[in-house]
Amino acid sequence: MIIVHEMSIDDYEPWSGAVATYERIVNAGKLQDLEGLLDDMFHNATCTDTELNDLLWFESDMVYEILGMKSDREIEEERKLINELRESLTKLDHAKTAEDFCSIWSDELDQYCINCPLCNSELCGDDVQSLDSFKDKISVAINNIKKALEEKEKNLDEDPTI
């Protein structure tokens, strides 16, 4: 005997590896899009809770892509990049000469020095002069980058959609 229980996608309760995928979809406000995807995939036929769970668990990257969301791998790569940029900012904070500062800035942040606080100044690339006279400009530039990274990371946590 087969008992079929019809339920809304809102009432579905995932288990095991599907829980995290389902929660991300809910948090991104994409639950109705998931329902549309299921209709397309199953051609308005029945989808068991096990089939849905397996799809969310084992095919999460495909589901995320179709729903316009970033995969776990893409989010992890962005977090890695954010951490690398934070390390670069720490190096900039500890640079003693303009030459060190410019080298770190161009090698790790911006090869063309577009937003560099020393670009087009008398210190740009100087290996002798201290950065003391530009500390305020440097501090503002570093803080602006830190704020942008914090915002980007916050957005990754809150809404991992593309």
C-alpha positions in Angstrom: 0.0 0.0 0.0 1.3 3.5 -0.9 0.1 6.6 1.0 0.7 9.9 -0.6 0.8 13.0 1.5 0.6 16.3 -0.3 2.3 19.2 1.3 3.5 22.7 0.5 7.2 23.3 0.0 6.9 25.6 3.1 6.0 22.6 5.2 8.8 20.3 4.0 11.3 19.3 6.7 14.6 18.2 5.2 17.1 15.9 7.0 20.8 15.1 7.0 22.8 16.9 4.3 19.7 18.6 2.8 19.1 20.8 5.9 21.8 23.4 5.1 20.8 23.6 1.5 17.1 24.1 2.3 17.9 26.7 5.0 20.1 28.7 2.5 17.3 28.6 0.0 14.8 29.8 2.6 17.1 32.6 3.9 17.7 33.8 0.3 13.9 34.0 -0.2 14.1 31.5 -3.0 11.6 28.9 -1.7 9.0 29.6 -4.3 11.6 29.4 -7.0 12.6 26.0 -5.7 8.9 25.0 -6.0 8.9 26.1 -9.6 12.1 24.2 -10.3 10.5 21.0 -8.8 7.5 21.5 -11.0 9.8 21.8 -14.1 11.9 18.8 -13.1 9.1 16.5 -12.2 6.7 17.8 -14.9 4.0 18.4 -12.3 4.2 14.7 -11.3 4.8 13.5 -7.8 8.1 14.2 -6.0 8.6 12.2 -2.9 10.2 13.8 0.2 13.1 11.5 -0.3 13.7 12.6 -3.9 13.5 16.2 -2.8 15.9 15.5 0.1 18.4 13.7 -2.2 18.2 16.6 -4.7 19.0 19.2 -2.0 21.7 17.0 -0.5 23.5 15.6 -3.4 22.8 18.2 -6.2 22.9 21.3 -4.1 25.4 23.1 -6.5 23.0 22.5 -9.4 20.0 23.7 -7.4 21.9 26.8 -6.3 23.0 27.6 -9.9 19.5 27.2 -11.3 18.1 29.4 -8.4 20.8 32.1 -9.1 22.7 31.4 -5.9 26.4 30.9 -5.3 27.6 27.4 -4.6 29.3 26.5 -1.3 32.6 26.4 -3.2 32.1 29.9 -4.6 31.3 31.3 -1.2 34.4 29.6 0.3 36.6 31.0 -2.4 35.2 34.5 -1.7 35.9 34.1 2.0 39.4 33.0 1.2 40.0 36.1 -1.0 38.6 38.3 1.8 41.0 36.8 4.3 43.9 37.2 1.9 43.0 40.9 1.4 42.9 41.3 5.2 46.4 39.9 5.4 47.5 42.4 2.8 46.0 45.2 4.7 47.9 44.1 7.8 51.1 44.2 5.8 50.3 47.7 4.6 49.6 48.8 8.1 53.1 47.6 9.1 55.0 49.0 6.1 57.9 51.3 7.1 58.8 52.9 3.8 56.9 54.1 0.8 58.7 51.5 -1.3 57.4 48.7 1.0 53.9 50.2 1.0 53.8 50.6 -2.8 55.2 47.2 -3.4 52.5 45.5 -1.2 49.7 47.7 -2.7 50.6 47.0 -6.3 51.4 43.3 -5.8 48.5 42.3 -3.6 45.7 44.9 -3.9 45.8 46.9 -7.1 48.5 46.4 -9.7 47.6 49.8 -11.3 47.6 51.7 -8.0 44.3 53.4 -9.0 43.1 54.0 -5.4 46.6 54.0 -3.7 46.9 56.9 -1.3 50.5 57.5 -2.3 50.0 57.4 -6.0 51.1 60.5 -7.7 52.7 61.8 -4.5 56.3 62.6 -3.8 56.5 59.4 -1.8 55.3 57.0 -4.5 57.9 54.2 -4.5 60.5 56.1 -2.4 62.7 53.7 -0.5 63.9 56.2 2.1 61.1 58.4 3.1 58.9 57.5 6.0 55.2 57.2 5.7 54.5 59.4 8.7 53.3 62.4 6.6 50.8 60.2 4.8 49.5 58.1 7.8 46.1 59.8 7.8 45.6 59.2 4.1 46.8 55.6 4.4 44.6 55.0 7.4 41.5 56.3 5.6 42.3 54.1 2.5 42.9 51.0 4.6 39.7 51.6 6.7 37.6 52.0 3.5 38.9 48.7 2.2 38.2 47.0 5.5 34.7 48.3 5.6 34.1 47.1 2.0 35.4 43.6 3.0 33.2 43.5 6.1 30.2 44.5 3.9 31.0 41.8 1.4 31.4 39.2 4.1 28.2 40.3 5.7 26.4 39.9 2.4 27.9 36.4 2.0 26.4 35.4 5.3 23.0 37.0 4.8 22.2 36.5 1.1 24.5 34.2 -0.9 22.8 34.9 -4.2 24.6 36.1 -7.2 
